[in-house]
């Protein structure tokens, strides 16, 4: 995270209308220190795994 002047990650969860489940949207707002820094999209696999684990936890609670 030291490669960014600023990094804001927003997670928005919206229930689907008329059904079970939700839609999850991730938004990355960032400013890199310089052009050689990789984009934070490399964090996406982490968030995908985290969302899958939350989903499994919620399903097991039902």
Helices and strands as residue ranges (DSSP letters): E 4-15, E 22-32, G 40-43, H 44-61
